């Protein structure tokens, strides 16, 4: 099932974690690699992805996090 542009979930693939459509590459893996300092080009080469795949991951993450509420407890 496509949950966002180019991002899918399927219980049979990576236990239902969001992955890039047509791959078994999880969204969180791509985000972690980028956060760890890999360039788009390095991630694309390592996981056989396109630039659009990476942009889809970033768009999904941005949309997901924009709905998050943080409550400060003091």
CHARMM-style PDB file with segment names, atoms N, HN, CA, C and O in Angstrom:
ATOM      1  N   UNK     1       0.844  -1.172   0.000  1.00  0.00      PROA
ATOM      2  CA  UNK     1       0.000   0.000   0.000  1.00  0.00      PROA
ATOM      3  C   UNK     1       0.894   1.242   0.000  1.00  0.00      PROA
ATOM      4  O   UNK     1       1.818   1.355   0.806  1.00  0.00      PROA
ATOM      5  N   UNK     2       0.610   2.161  -0.904  1.00  0.00      PROA
ATOM      6  HN  UNK     2      -0.140   2.070  -1.559  1.00  0.00      PROA
ATOM      7  CA  UNK     2       1.371   3.405  -0.968  1.00  0.00      PROA
ATOM      8  C   UNK     2       0.809   4.383   0.058  1.00  0.00      PROA
ATOM      9  O   UNK     2      -0.365   4.747  -0.006  1.00  0.00      PROA
ATOM     10  N   UNK     3       1.646   4.808   1.004  1.00  0.00      PROA
ATOM     11  HN  UNK     3       2.600   4.512   1.055  1.00  0.00      PROA
ATOM     12  CA  UNK     3       1.193   5.715   2.068  1.00  0.00      PROA
ATOM     13  C   UNK     3       1.594   7.161   1.809  1.00  0.00      PROA
ATOM     14  O   UNK     3       1.089   8.080   2.454  1.00  0.00      PROA
ATOM     15  N   UNK     4       2.492   7.350   0.875  1.00  0.00      PROA
ATOM     16  HN  UNK     4       2.901   6.604   0.351  1.00  0.00      PROA
ATOM     17  CA  UNK     4       2.935   8.678   0.462  1.00  0.00      PROA
ATOM     18  C   UNK     4       3.551   8.505  -0.920  1.00  0.00      PROA
ATOM     19  O   UNK     4       3.760   7.383  -1.382  1.00  0.00      PROA
ATOM     20  N   UNK     5       3.836   9.617  -1.570  1.00  0.00      PROA
ATOM     21  HN  UNK     5       3.667  10.529  -1.195  1.00  0.00      PROA
ATOM     22  CA  UNK     5       4.423   9.548  -2.901  1.00  0.00      PROA
ATOM     23  C   UNK     5       5.707   8.719  -2.875  1.00  0.00      PROA
ATOM     24  O   UNK     5       6.704   9.119  -2.273  1.00  0.00      PROA
ATOM     25  N   UNK     6       5.668   7.543  -3.546  1.00  0.00      PROA
ATOM     26  HN  UNK     6       4.858   7.218  -4.035  1.00  0.00      PROA
ATOM     27  CA  UNK     6       6.827   6.668  -3.693  1.00  0.00      PROA
ATOM     28  C   UNK     6       7.233   5.949  -2.402  1.00  0.00      PROA
ATOM     29  O   UNK     6       8.316   5.367  -2.344  1.00  0.00      PROA
ATOM     30  N   UNK     7       6.391   5.977  -1.374  1.00  0.00      PROA
ATOM     31  HN  UNK     7       5.511   6.449  -1.421  1.00  0.00      PROA
ATOM     32  CA  UNK     7       6.669   5.289  -0.103  1.00  0.00      PROA
ATOM     33  C   UNK     7       5.546   4.278   0.150  1.00  0.00      PROA
ATOM     34  O   UNK     7       4.366   4.626   0.101  1.00  0.00      PROA
ATOM     35  N   UNK     8       5.925   3.029   0.419  1.00  0.00      PROA
ATOM     36  HN  UNK     8       6.883   2.747   0.459  1.00  0.00      PROA
ATOM     37  CA  UNK     8       4.945   1.959   0.589  1.00  0.00      PROA
ATOM     38  C   UNK     8       5.165   1.195   1.886  1.00  0.00      PROA
ATOM     39  O   UNK     8       6.249   1.214   2.468  1.00  0.00      PROA
ATOM     40  N   UNK     9       4.111   0.525   2.319  1.00  0.00      PROA
ATOM     41  HN  UNK     9       3.230   0.509   1.846  1.00  0.00      PROA
ATOM     42  CA  UNK     9       4.208  -0.426   3.425  1.00  0.00      PROA
ATOM     43  C   UNK     9       3.543  -1.729   2.999  1.00  0.00      PROA
ATOM     44  O   UNK     9       2.536  -1.741   2.292  1.00  0.00      PROA
ATOM     45  N   UNK    10       4.143  -2.823   3.455  1.00  0.00      PROA
ATOM     46  HN  UNK    10       4.962  -2.813   4.030  1.00  0.00      PROA
ATOM     47  CA  UNK    10       3.628  -4.154   3.182  1.00  0.00      PROA
ATOM     48  C   UNK    10       4.130  -5.043   4.320  1.00  0.00      PROA
ATOM     49  O   UNK    10       5.332  -5.108   4.579  1.00  0.00      PROA
ATOM     50  N   UNK    11       3.212  -5.720   4.992  1.00  0.00      PROA
ATOM     51  HN  UNK    11       2.236  -5.667   4.782  1.00  0.00      PROA
ATOM     52  CA  UNK    11       3.604  -6.566   6.121  1.00  0.00      PROA
ATOM     53  C   UNK    11       4.661  -7.592   5.749  1.00  0.00      PROA
ATOM     54  O   UNK    11       5.412  -8.043   6.614  1.00  0.00      PROA
ATOM     55  N   UNK    12       4.732  -7.967   4.488  1.00  0.00      PROA
ATOM     56  HN  UNK    12       4.121  -7.601   3.785  1.00  0.00      PROA
ATOM     57  CA  UNK    12       5.675  -8.986   4.038  1.00  0.00      PROA
ATOM     58  C   UNK    12       7.059  -8.407   3.730  1.00  0.00      PROA
ATOM     59  O   UNK    12       8.015  -9.156   3.527  1.00  0.00      PROA
ATOM     60  N   UNK    13       7.163  -7.098   3.697  1.00  0.00      PROA
ATOM     61  HN  UNK    13       6.387  -6.490   3.862  1.00  0.00      PROA
ATOM     62  CA  UNK    13       8.449  -6.448   3.396  1.00  0.00      PROA
ATOM     63  C   UNK    13       8.888  -5.651   4.611  1.00  0.00      PROA
ATOM     64  O   UNK    13       8.214  -4.705   5.020  1.00  0.00      PROA
ATOM     65  N   UNK    14      10.018  -6.034   5.187  1.00  0.00      PROA
ATOM     66  HN  UNK    14      10.565  -6.802   4.855  1.00  0.00      PROA
ATOM     67  CA  UNK    14      10.603  -5.334   6.341  1.00  0.00      PROA
ATOM     68  C   UNK    14       9.599  -5.163   7.484  1.00  0.00      PROA
ATOM     69  O   UNK    14       9.586  -4.133   8.157  1.00  0.00      PROA
ATOM     70  N   UNK    15       8.760  -6.182   7.695  1.00  0.00      PROA
ATOM     71  HN  UNK    15       8.771  -7.018   7.147  1.00  0.00      PROA
ATOM     72  CA  UNK    15       7.774  -6.179   8.788  1.00  0.00      PROA
ATOM     73  C   UNK    15       6.855  -4.965   8.771  1.00  0.00      PROA
ATOM     74  O   UNK    15       6.420  -4.499   9.824  1.00  0.00      PROA
ATOM     75  N   UNK    16       6.557  -4.451   7.582  1.00  0.00      PROA
ATOM     76  HN  UNK    16       6.911  -4.829   6.726  1.00  0.00      PROA
ATOM     77  CA  UNK    16       5.618  -3.343   7.460  1.00  0.00      PROA
ATOM     78  C   UNK    16       6.222  -1.969   7.640  1.00  0.00      PROA
ATOM     79  O   UNK    16       5.488  -0.983   7.707  1.00  0.00      PROA
ATOM     80  N   UNK    17       7.551  -1.872   7.723  1.00  0.00      PROA
ATOM     81  HN  UNK    17       8.147  -2.673   7.669  1.00  0.00      PROA
ATOM     82  CA  UNK    17       8.193  -0.560   7.823  1.00  0.00      PROA
ATOM     83  C   UNK    17       8.039   0.165   6.491  1.00  0.00      PROA
ATOM     84  O   UNK    17       8.013  -0.480   5.442  1.00  0.00      PROA
ATOM     85  N   UNK    18       7.938   1.489   6.510  1.00  0.00      PROA
ATOM     86  HN  UNK    18       7.959   2.013   7.362  1.00  0.00      PROA
ATOM     87  CA  UNK    18       7.873   2.230   5.248  1.00  0.00      PROA
ATOM     88  C   UNK    18       9.162   2.038   4.444  1.00  0.00      PROA
ATOM     89  O   UNK    18      10.267   2.195   4.963  1.00  0.00      PROA
ATOM     90  N   UNK    19       8.989   1.696   3.168  1.00  0.00      PROA
ATOM     91  HN  UNK    19       8.091   1.569   2.746  1.00  0.00      PROA
ATOM     92  CA  UNK    19      10.116   1.500   2.257  1.00  0.00      PROA
ATOM     93  C   UNK    19       9.886   2.304   0.988  1.00  0.00      PROA
ATOM     94  O   UNK    19       8.770   2.743   0.709  1.00  0.00      PROA
ATOM     95  N   UNK    20      10.940   2.489   0.233  1.00  0.00      PROA
ATOM     96  HN  UNK    20      11.846   2.133   0.460  1.00  0.00      PROA
ATOM     97  CA  UNK    20      10.825   3.140  -1.061  1.00  0.00      PROA
ATOM     98  C   UNK    20      10.146   2.173  -2.019  1.00  0.00      PROA
ATOM     99  O   UNK    20      10.533   1.009  -2.114  1.00  0.00      PROA
ATOM    100  N   UNK    21       9.150   2.651  -2.716  1.00  0.00      PROA
ATOM    101  HN  UNK    21       8.836   3.597  -2.639  1.00  0.00      PROA
ATOM    102  CA  UNK    21       8.347   1.829  -3.622  1.00  0.00      PROA
ATOM    103  C   UNK    21       9.241   1.056  -4.592  1.00  0.00      PROA
ATOM    104  O   UNK    21      10.154   1.615  -5.199  1.00  0.00      PROA
ATOM    105  N   UNK    22       8.958  -0.233  -4.721  1.00  0.00      PROA
ATOM    106  HN  UNK    22       8.216  -0.687  -4.228  1.00  0.00      PROA
ATOM    107  CA  UNK    22       9.699  -1.082  -5.637  1.00  0.00      PROA
ATOM    108  C   UNK    22      11.037  -1.570  -5.102  1.00  0.00      PROA
ATOM    109  O   UNK    22      11.804  -2.209  -5.822  1.00  0.00      PROA
ATOM    110  N   UNK    23      11.317  -1.268  -3.836  1.00  0.00      PROA
ATOM    111  HN  UNK    23      10.693  -0.748  -3.251  1.00  0.00      PROA
ATOM    112  CA  UNK    23      12.574  -1.702  -3.217  1.00  0.00      PROA
ATOM    113  C   UNK    23      12.271  -2.300  -1.852  1.00  0.00      PROA
ATOM    114  O   UNK    23      11.118  -2.361  -1.423  1.00  0.00      PROA
ATOM    115  N   UNK    24      13.320  -2.737  -1.184  1.00  0.00      PROA
ATOM    116  HN  UNK    24      14.256  -2.687  -1.533  1.00  0.00      PROA
ATOM    117  CA  UNK    24      13.219  -3.169   0.208  1.00  0.00      PROA
ATOM    118  C   UNK    24      14.016  -2.210   1.091  1.00  0.00      PROA
ATOM    119  O   UNK    24      14.403  -2.560   2.206  1.00  0.00      PROA
ATOM    120  N   UNK    25      14.258  -1.010   0.592  1.00  0.00      PROA
ATOM    121  HN  UNK    25      13.944  -0.725  -0.314  1.00  0.00      PROA
ATOM    122  CA  UNK    25      15.076  -0.017   1.296  1.00  0.00      PROA
ATOM    123  C   UNK    25      14.176   0.811   2.222  1.00  0.00      PROA
ATOM    124  O   UNK    25      13.334   1.573   1.747  1.00  0.00      PROA
ATOM    125  N   UNK    26      14.353   0.664   3.539  1.00  0.00      PROA
ATOM    126  HN  UNK    26      15.037   0.045   3.924  1.00  0.00      PROA
ATOM    127  CA  UNK    26      13.513   1.398   4.485  1.00  0.00      PROA
ATOM    128  C   UNK    26      13.807   2.900   4.502  1.00  0.00      PROA
ATOM    129  O   UNK    26      14.944   3.333   4.313  1.00  0.00      PROA
ATOM    130  N   UNK    27      12.765   3.669   4.729  1.00  0.00      PROA
ATOM    131  HN  UNK    27      11.841   3.317   4.882  1.00  0.00      PROA
ATOM    132  CA  UNK    27      12.872   5.123   4.835  1.00  0.00      PROA
ATOM    133  C   UNK    27      13.866   5.504   5.926  1.00  0.00      PROA
ATOM    134  O   UNK    27      14.707   6.380   5.720  1.00  0.00      PROA
ATOM    135  N   UNK    28      13.777   4.850   7.094  1.00  0.00      PROA
ATOM    136  HN  UNK    28      13.094   4.138   7.261  1.00  0.00      PROA
ATOM    137  CA  UNK    28      14.657   5.226   8.204  1.00  0.00      PROA
ATOM    138  C   UNK    28      16.129   4.947   7.900  1.00  0.00      PROA
ATOM    139  O   UNK    28      17.004   5.641   8.418  1.00  0.00      PROA
ATOM    140  N   UNK    29      16.411   3.955   7.081  1.00  0.00      PROA
ATOM    141  HN  UNK    29      15.700   3.391   6.660  1.00  0.00      PROA
ATOM    142  CA  UNK    29      17.789   3.671   6.695  1.00  0.00      PROA
ATOM    143  C   UNK    29      18.359   4.830   5.869  1.00  0.00      PROA
ATOM    144  O   UNK    29      19.472   5.293   6.117  1.00  0.00      PROA
ATOM    145  N   UNK    30      17.588   5.285   4.899  1.00  0.00      PROA
ATOM    146  HN  UNK    30      16.684   4.909   4.697  1.00  0.00      PROA
ATOM    147  CA  UNK    30      18.037   6.394   4.047  1.00  0.00      PROA
ATOM    148  C   UNK    30      18.233   7.654   4.886  1.00  0.00      PROA
ATOM    149  O   UNK    30      19.238   8.349   4.738  1.00  0.00      PROA
ATOM    150  N   UNK    31      17.279   7.948   5.764  1.00  0.00      PROA
ATOM    151  HN  UNK    31      16.462   7.383   5.885  1.00  0.00      PROA
ATOM    152  CA  UNK    31      17.417   9.123   6.631  1.00  0.00      PROA
ATOM    153  C   UNK    31      18.655   9.018   7.506  1.00  0.00      PROA
ATOM    154  O   UNK    31      19.379   9.999   7.674  1.00  0.00      PROA
ATOM    155  N   UNK    32      18.904   7.853   8.059  1.00  0.00      PROA
ATOM    156  HN  UNK    32      18.315   7.055   7.922  1.00  0.00      PROA
ATOM    157  CA  UNK    32      20.070   7.650   8.904  1.00  0.00      PROA
ATOM    158  C   UNK    32      21.375   7.830   8.149  1.00  0.00      PROA
ATOM    159  O   UNK    32      22.323   8.417   8.671  1.00  0.00      PROA
ATOM    160  N   UNK    33      21.427   7.334   6.934  1.00  0.00      PROA
ATOM    161  HN  UNK    33      20.657   6.858   6.510  1.00  0.00      PROA
ATOM    162  CA  UNK    33      22.639   7.480   6.119  1.00  0.00      PROA
ATOM    163  C   UNK    33      22.891   8.949   5.795  1.00  0.00      PROA
ATOM    164  O   UNK    33      24.029   9.415   5.862  1.00  0.00      PROA
ATOM    165  N   UNK    34      21.837   9.676   5.445  1.00  0.00      PROA
ATOM    166  HN  UNK    34      20.913   9.297   5.391  1.00  0.00      PROA
ATOM    167  CA  UNK    34      21.985  11.107   5.159  1.00  0.00      PROA
ATOM    168  C   UNK    34      22.388  11.868   6.421  1.00  0.00      PROA
ATOM    169  O   UNK    34      23.254  12.742   6.377  1.00  0.00      PROA
ATOM    170  N   UNK    35      21.763  11.535   7.528  1.00  0.00      PROA
ATOM    171  HN  UNK    35      21.059  10.825   7.564  1.00  0.00      PROA
ATOM    172  CA  UNK    35      22.093  12.198   8.800  1.00  0.00      PROA
ATOM    173  C   UNK    35      23.537  11.878   9.221  1.00  0.00      PROA
ATOM    174  O   UNK    35      24.189  12.686   9.883  1.00  0.00      PROA
ATOM    175  N   UNK    36      24.015  10.719   8.841  1.00  0.00      PROA
ATOM    176  HN  UNK    36      23.485  10.063   8.303  1.00  0.00      PROA
ATOM    177  CA  UNK    36      25.375  10.316   9.174  1.00  0.00      PROA
ATOM    178  C   UNK    36      26.431  10.926   8.270  1.00  0.00      PROA
ATOM    179  O   UNK    36      27.625  10.716   8.478  1.00  0.00      PROA
ATOM    180  N   UNK    37      26.003  11.672   7.279  1.00  0.00      PROA
ATOM    181  HN  UNK    37      25.032  11.843   7.110  1.00  0.00      PROA
ATOM    182  CA  UNK    37      26.956  12.384   6.436  1.00  0.00      PROA
ATOM    183  C   UNK    37      27.116  11.881   5.018  1.00  0.00      PROA
ATOM    184  O   UNK    37      27.871  12.466   4.242  1.00  0.00      PROA
ATOM    185  N   UNK    38      26.427  10.815   4.659  1.00  0.00      PROA
ATOM    186  HN  UNK    38      25.813  10.339   5.289  1.00  0.00      PROA
ATOM    187  CA  UNK    38      26.516  10.356   3.274  1.00  0.00      PROA
ATOM    188  C   UNK    38      25.851  11.368   2.354  1.00  0.00      PROA
ATOM    189  O   UNK    38      24.871  12.007   2.736  1.00  0.00      PROA
ATOM    190  N   UNK    39      26.370  11.515   1.164  1.00  0.00      PROA
ATOM    191  HN  UNK    39      27.166  10.996   0.854  1.00  0.00      PROA
ATOM    192  CA  UNK    39      25.766  12.407   0.181  1.00  0.00      PROA
ATOM    193  C   UNK    39      24.635  11.675  -0.537  1.00  0.00      PROA
ATOM    194  O   UNK    39      24.530  10.451  -0.469  1.00  0.00      PROA
ATOM    195  N   UNK    40      23.791  12.444  -1.226  1.00  0.00      PROA
ATOM    196  HN  UNK    40      23.877  13.439  -1.282  1.00  0.00      PROA
ATOM    197  CA  UNK    40      22.744  11.827  -2.039  1.00  0.00      PROA
ATOM    198  C   UNK    40      23.368  10.809  -2.991  1.00  0.00      PROA
ATOM    199  O   UNK    40      22.876   9.689  -3.126  1.00  0.00      PROA
ATOM    200  N   UNK    41      24.446  11.207  -3.642  1.00  0.00      PROA
ATOM    201  HN  UNK    41      24.845  12.117  -3.533  1.00  0.00      PROA
ATOM    202  CA  UNK    41      25.090  10.352  -4.630  1.00  0.00      PROA
ATOM    203  C   UNK    41      25.591   9.049  -4.017  1.00  0.00      PROA
ATOM    204  O   UNK    41      25.457   7.986  -4.624  1.00  0.00      PROA
ATOM    205  N   UNK    42      26.160   9.124  -2.834  1.00  0.00      PROA
ATOM    206  HN  UNK    42      26.269   9.988  -2.342  1.00  0.00      PROA
ATOM    207  CA  UNK    42      26.645   7.923  -2.156  1.00  0.00      PROA
ATOM    208  C   UNK    42      25.495   6.988  -1.808  1.00  0.00      PROA
ATOM    209  O   UNK    42      25.596   5.777  -1.999  1.00  0.00      PROA
ATOM    210  N   UNK    43      24.405   7.549  -1.298  1.00  0.00      PROA
ATOM    211  HN  UNK    43      24.324   8.533  -1.143  1.00  0.00      PROA
ATOM    212  CA  UNK    43      23.228   6.734  -0.953  1.00  0.00      PROA
ATOM    213  C   UNK    43      22.639   6.130  -2.222  1.00  0.00      PROA
ATOM    214  O   UNK    43      22.269   4.956  -2.238  1.00  0.00      PROA
ATOM    215  N   UNK    44      22.550   6.925  -3.281  1.00  0.00      PROA
ATOM    216  HN  UNK    44      22.850   7.878  -3.268  1.00  0.00      PROA
ATOM    217  CA  UNK    44      22.000   6.435  -4.545  1.00  0.00      PROA
ATOM    218  C   UNK    44      22.814   5.255  -5.073  1.00  0.00      PROA
ATOM    219  O   UNK    44      22.248   4.262  -5.529  1.00  0.00      PROA
ATOM    220  N   UNK    45      24.120   5.363  -5.011  1.00  0.00      PROA
ATOM    221  HN  UNK    45      24.580   6.170  -4.640  1.00  0.00      PROA
ATOM    222  CA  UNK    45      24.995   4.306  -5.512  1.00  0.00      PROA
ATOM    223  C   UNK    45      24.925   3.067  -4.620  1.00  0.00      PROA
ATOM    224  O   UNK    45      24.827   1.945  -5.117  1.00  0.00      PROA
ATOM    225  N   UNK    46      24.974   3.272  -3.308  1.00  0.00      PROA
ATOM    226  HN  UNK    46      25.053   4.184  -2.905  1.00  0.00      PROA
ATOM    227  CA  UNK    46      24.980   2.158  -2.348  1.00  0.00      PROA
ATOM    228  C   UNK    46      23.698   1.325  -2.408  1.00  0.00      PROA
ATOM    229  O   UNK    46      23.752   0.102  -2.280  1.00  0.00      PROA
ATOM    230  N   UNK    47      22.543   1.976  -2.602  1.00  0.00      PROA
ATOM    231  HN  UNK    47      22.500   2.970  -2.706  1.00  0.00      PROA
ATOM    232  CA  UNK    47      21.256   1.280  -2.527  1.00  0.00      PROA
ATOM    233  C   UNK    47      20.493   1.257  -3.852  1.00  0.00      PROA
ATOM    234  O   UNK    47      19.319   0.889  -3.889  1.00  0.00      PROA
ATOM    235  N   UNK    48      21.163   1.652  -4.939  1.00  0.00      PROA
ATOM    236  HN  UNK    48      22.117   1.951  -4.909  1.00  0.00      PROA
ATOM    237  CA  UNK    48      20.566   1.660  -6.274  1.00  0.00      PROA
ATOM    238  C   UNK    48      19.252   2.456  -6.288  1.00  0.00      PROA
ATOM    239  O   UNK    48      18.212   1.965  -6.729  1.00  0.00      PROA
ATOM    240  N   UNK    49      19.331   3.686  -5.797  1.00  0.00      PROA
ATOM    241  HN  UNK    49      20.175   4.085  -5.439  1.00  0.00      PROA
ATOM    242  CA  UNK    49      18.175   4.577  -5.726  1.00  0.00      PROA
ATOM    243  C   UNK    49      18.346   5.739  -6.697  1.00  0.00      PROA
ATOM    244  O   UNK    49      19.434   5.984  -7.219  1.00  0.00      PROA
ATOM    245  N   UNK    50      17.247   6.441  -6.923  1.00  0.00      PROA
ATOM    246  HN  UNK    50      16.364   6.241  -6.499  1.00  0.00      PROA
ATOM    247  CA  UNK    50      17.286   7.654  -7.734  1.00  0.00      PROA
ATOM    248  C   UNK    50      17.231   8.866  -6.811  1.00  0.00      PROA
ATOM    249  O   UNK    50      16.909   8.754  -5.628  1.00  0.00      PROA
ATOM    250  N   UNK    51      17.545  10.006  -7.369  1.00  0.00      PROA
ATOM    251  HN  UNK    51      17.806  10.098  -8.330  1.00  0.00      PROA
ATOM    252  CA  UNK    51      17.430  11.254  -6.606  1.00  0.00      PROA
ATOM    253  C   UNK    51      15.978  11.454  -6.154  1.00  0.00      PROA
ATOM    254  O   UNK    51      15.729  11.928  -5.046  1.00  0.00      PROA
ATOM    255  N   UNK    52      15.031  11.092  -7.013  1.00  0.00      PROA
ATOM    256  HN  UNK    52      15.234  10.706  -7.913  1.00  0.00      PROA
ATOM    257  CA  UNK    52      13.612  11.222  -6.657  1.00  0.00      PROA
ATOM    258  C   UNK    52      13.255  10.327  -5.482  1.00  0.00      PROA
ATOM    259  O   UNK    52      12.432  10.709  -4.650  1.00  0.00      PROA
ATOM    260  N   UNK    53      13.856   9.141  -5.392  1.00  0.00      PROA
ATOM    261  HN  UNK    53      14.525   8.830  -6.067  1.00  0.00      PROA
ATOM    262  CA  UNK    53      13.621   8.256  -4.248  1.00  0.00      PROA
ATOM    263  C   UNK    53      14.030   8.958  -2.952  1.00  0.00      PROA
ATOM    264  O   UNK    53      13.298   8.924  -1.962  1.00  0.00      PROA
ATOM    265  N   UNK    54      15.193   9.588  -2.965  1.00  0.00      PROA
ATOM    266  HN  UNK    54      15.787   9.616  -3.769  1.00  0.00      PROA
ATOM    267  CA  UNK    54      15.688  10.272  -1.766  1.00  0.00      PROA
ATOM    268  C   UNK    54      14.793  11.468  -1.432  1.00  0.00      PROA
ATOM    269  O   UNK    54      14.482  11.706  -0.265  1.00  0.00      PROA
ATOM    270  N   UNK    55      14.387  12.210  -2.446  1.00  0.00      PROA
ATOM    271  HN  UNK    55      14.640  12.017  -3.394  1.00  0.00      PROA
ATOM    272  CA  UNK    55      13.491  13.346  -2.195  1.00  0.00      PROA
ATOM    273  C   UNK    55      12.149  12.881  -1.646  1.00  0.00      PROA
ATOM    274  O   UNK    55      11.547  13.567  -0.820  1.00  0.00      PROA
ATOM    275  N   UNK    56      11.678  11.728  -2.091  1.00  0.00      PROA
ATOM    276  HN  UNK    56      12.167  11.171  -2.762  1.00  0.00      PROA
ATOM    277  CA  UNK    56      10.426  11.168  -1.561  1.00  0.00      PROA
ATOM    278  C   UNK    56      10.571  10.816  -0.087  1.00  0.00      PROA
ATOM    279  O   UNK    56       9.656  11.046   0.704  1.00  0.00      PROA
ATOM    280  N   UNK    57      11.716  10.261   0.279  1.00  0.00      PROA
ATOM    281  HN  UNK    57      12.460  10.075  -0.364  1.00  0.00      PROA
ATOM    282  CA  UNK    57      11.990   9.941   1.689  1.00  0.00      PROA
ATOM    283  C   UNK    57      11.961  11.218   2.526  1.00  0.00      PROA
ATOM    284  O   UNK    57      11.338  11.253   3.587  1.00  0.00      PROA
ATOM    285  N   UNK    58      12.625  12.250   2.057  1.00  0.00      PROA
ATOM    286  HN  UNK    58      13.132  12.222   1.196  1.00  0.00      PROA
ATOM    287  CA  UNK    58      12.672  13.514   2.803  1.00  0.00      PROA
ATOM    288  C   UNK    58      11.295  14.149   2.901  1.00  0.00      PROA
ATOM    289  O   UNK    58      10.936  14.692   3.946  1.00  0.00      PROA
ATOM    290  N   UNK    59      10.523  14.089   1.829  1.00  0.00      PROA
ATOM    291  HN  UNK    59      10.814  13.648   0.980  1.00  0.00      PROA
ATOM    292  CA  UNK    59       9.162  14.647   1.854  1.00  0.00      PROA
ATOM    293  C   UNK    59       8.284  13.873   2.839  1.00  0.00      PROA
ATOM    294  O   UNK    59       7.526  14.470   3.603  1.00  0.00      PROA
ATOM    295  N   UNK    60       8.389  12.549   2.817  1.00  0.00      PROA
ATOM    296  HN  UNK    60       9.005  12.063   2.196  1.00  0.00      PROA
ATOM    297  CA  UNK    60       7.620  11.727   3.749  1.00  0.00      PROA
ATOM    298  C   UNK    60       7.996  12.060   5.194  1.00  0.00      PROA
ATOM    299  O   UNK    60       7.120  12.244   6.039  1.00  0.00      PROA
ATOM    300  N   UNK    61       9.279  12.135   5.472  1.00  0.00      PROA
ATOM    301  HN  UNK    61       9.991  11.986   4.785  1.00  0.00      PROA
ATOM    302  CA  UNK    61       9.741  12.434   6.827  1.00  0.00      PROA
ATOM    303  C   UNK    61       9.272  13.815   7.271  1.00  0.00      PROA
ATOM    304  O   UNK    61       8.856  13.989   8.417  1.00  0.00      PROA
ATOM    305  N   UNK    62       9.336  14.786   6.384  1.00  0.00      PROA
ATOM    306  HN  UNK    62       9.674  14.644   5.453  1.00  0.00      PROA
ATOM    307  CA  UNK    62       8.893  16.140   6.705  1.00  0.00      PROA
ATOM    308  C   UNK    62       7.405  16.166   7.020  1.00  0.00      PROA
ATOM    309  O   UNK    62       6.980  16.801   7.985  1.00  0.00      PROA
ATOM    310  N   UNK    63       6.624  15.483   6.212  1.00  0.00      PROA
ATOM    311  HN  UNK    63       6.970  14.967   5.427  1.00  0.00      PROA
ATOM    312  CA  UNK    63       5.175  15.432   6.436  1.00  0.00      PROA
ATOM    313  C   UNK    63       4.856  14.719   7.744  1.00  0.00      PROA
ATOM    314  O   UNK    63       3.997  15.164   8.506  1.00  0.00      PROA
ATOM    315  N   UNK    64       5.548  13.614   8.001  1.00  0.00      PROA
ATOM    316  HN  UNK    64       6.245  13.253   7.382  1.00  0.00      PROA
ATOM    317  CA  UNK    64       5.326  12.834   9.211  1.00  0.00      PROA
ATOM    318  C   UNK    64       5.648  13.654  10.459  1.00  0.00      PROA
ATOM    319  O   UNK    64       4.871  13.685  11.414  1.00  0.00      PROA
ATOM    320  N   UNK    65       6.783  14.303  10.437  1.00  0.00      PROA
ATOM    321  HN  UNK    65       7.414  14.278   9.661  1.00  0.00      PROA
ATOM    322  CA  UNK    65       7.223  15.033  11.628  1.00  0.00      PROA
ATOM    323  C   UNK    65       6.428  16.321  11.834  1.00  0.00      PROA
ATOM    324  O   UNK    65       6.324  16.807  12.960  1.00  0.00      PROA
ATOM    325  N   UNK    66       5.874  16.872  10.773  1.00  0.00      PROA
ATOM    326  HN  UNK    66       5.959  16.477   9.858  1.00  0.00      PROA
ATOM    327  CA  UNK    66       5.110  18.111  10.917  1.00  0.00      PROA
ATOM    328  C   UNK    66       3.832  17.899  11.735  1.00  0.00      PROA
ATOM    329  O   UNK    66       3.285  18.853  12.289  1.00  0.00      PROA
ATOM    330  N   UNK    67       3.364  16.666  11.810  1.00  0.00      PROA
ATOM    331  HN  UNK    67       3.809  15.892  11.361  1.00  0.00      PROA
ATOM    332  CA  UNK    67       2.185  16.368  12.593  1.00  0.00      PROA
ATOM    333  C   UNK    67       2.483  15.987  14.031  1.00  0.00      PROA
ATOM    334  O   UNK    67       1.568  15.743  14.817  1.00  0.00      PROA
ATOM    335  N   UNK    68       3.767  15.936  14.376  1.00  0.00      PROA
ATOM    336  HN  UNK    68       4.510  16.135  13.738  1.00  0.00      PROA
ATOM    337  CA  UNK    68       4.165  15.528  15.718  1.00  0.00      PROA
ATOM    338  C   UNK    68       3.943  16.666  16.712  1.00  0.00      PROA
ATOM    339  O   UNK    68       4.222  17.829  16.421  1.00  0.00      PROA
ATOM    340  N   UNK    69       3.441  16.311  17.872  1.00  0.00      PROA
ATOM    341  HN  UNK    69       3.214  15.367  18.108  1.00  0.00      PROA
ATOM    342  CA  UNK    69       3.267  17.282  18.946  1.00  0.00      PROA
ATOM    343  C   UNK    69       4.284  16.981  20.048  1.00  0.00      PROA
ATOM    344  O   UNK    69       4.436  15.837  20.475  1.00  0.00      PROA
ATOM    345  N   UNK    70       4.958  18.002  20.486  1.00  0.00      PROA
ATOM    346  HN  UNK    70       4.835  18.931  20.139  1.00  0.00      PROA
ATOM    347  CA  UNK    70       5.924  17.858  21.581  1.00  0.00      PROA
ATOM    348  C   UNK    70       5.361  18.571  22.793  1.00  0.00      PROA
ATOM    349  O   UNK    70       5.027  19.754  22.729  1.00  0.00      PROA
ATOM    350  N   UNK    71       5.259  17.860  23.877  1.00  0.00      PROA
ATOM    351  HN  UNK    71       5.531  16.899  23.928  1.00  0.00      PROA
ATOM    352  CA  UNK    71       4.740  18.445  25.109  1.00  0.00      PROA
ATOM    353  C   UNK    71       5.869  18.526  26.114  1.00  0.00      PROA
ATOM    354  O   UNK    71       6.520  17.528  26.424  1.00  0.00      PROA
ATOM    355  N   UNK    72       6.090  19.710  26.610  1.00  0.00      PROA
ATOM    356  HN  UNK    72       5.562  20.521  26.358  1.00  0.00      PROA
ATOM    357  CA  UNK    72       7.152  19.915  27.597  1.00  0.00      PROA
ATOM    358  C   UNK    72       6.571  19.729  28.997  1.00  0.00      PROA
ATOM    359  O   UNK    72       5.596  20.373  29.383  1.00  0.00      PROA
ATOM    360  N   UNK    73       7.193  18.842  29.727  1.00  0.00      PROA
ATOM    361  HN  UNK    73       7.985  18.318  29.414  1.00  0.00      PROA
ATOM    362  CA  UNK    73       6.763  18.569  31.095  1.00  0.00      PROA
ATOM    363  C   UNK    73       7.873  19.046  32.011  1.00  0.00      PROA
ATOM    364  O   UNK    73       9.005  18.568  31.943  1.00  0.00      PROA
ATOM    365  N   UNK    74       7.530  19.995  32.871  1.00  0.00      PROA
ATOM    366  HN  UNK    74       6.610  20.383  32.927  1.00  0.00      PROA
ATOM    367  CA  UNK    74       8.558  20.533  33.766  1.00  0.00      PROA
ATOM    368  C   UNK    74       8.143  20.401  35.208  1.00  0.00      PROA
ATOM    369  OT1 UNK    74       8.886  20.802  36.104  1.00  0.00      PROA
TER     370      UNK     74
END
